[in-house]
Amino acid sequence: MKSCFHDPETVREAYRQSTENLKSHMQRQWSLVGGMAGTFREME
């Protein structure tokens, strides 16, 4: 695997892409949980 850490701009871009992917994933998970919240309330 070729290291790209000698170029700060490449590192910054890779980090930004990684955090964007994580943010998108967390938002999808949160909306899924939010959609189920009403169902959980009815089960009590």
QUIZI-V965015 format. One record per backbone hydrogen bond with DSSP energy under -0.5 kcal/mol. CO is the residue of the C=O (numbers start at 1). NH is the residue of the N-H. Records with the same first field share a line. If there is no record, write none. Layout:
CO = NH / NH
//
This chain:
4 = 7
6 = 8
7 = 10 / 11
8 = 12
9 = 13
10 = 14
11 = 15
12 = 16
13 = 17
14 = 18
15 = 19
16 = 20
17 = 21
18 = 22
19 = 23
20 = 24
21 = 25
22 = 26
23 = 27
24 = 28
25 = 29
26 = 30
27 = 31
28 = 32
29 = 33
30 = 34
31 = 35
32 = 36
33 = 36 / 37
34 = 38
36 = 40
37 = 41
38 = 42
39 = 43
40 = 44
41 = 44
//
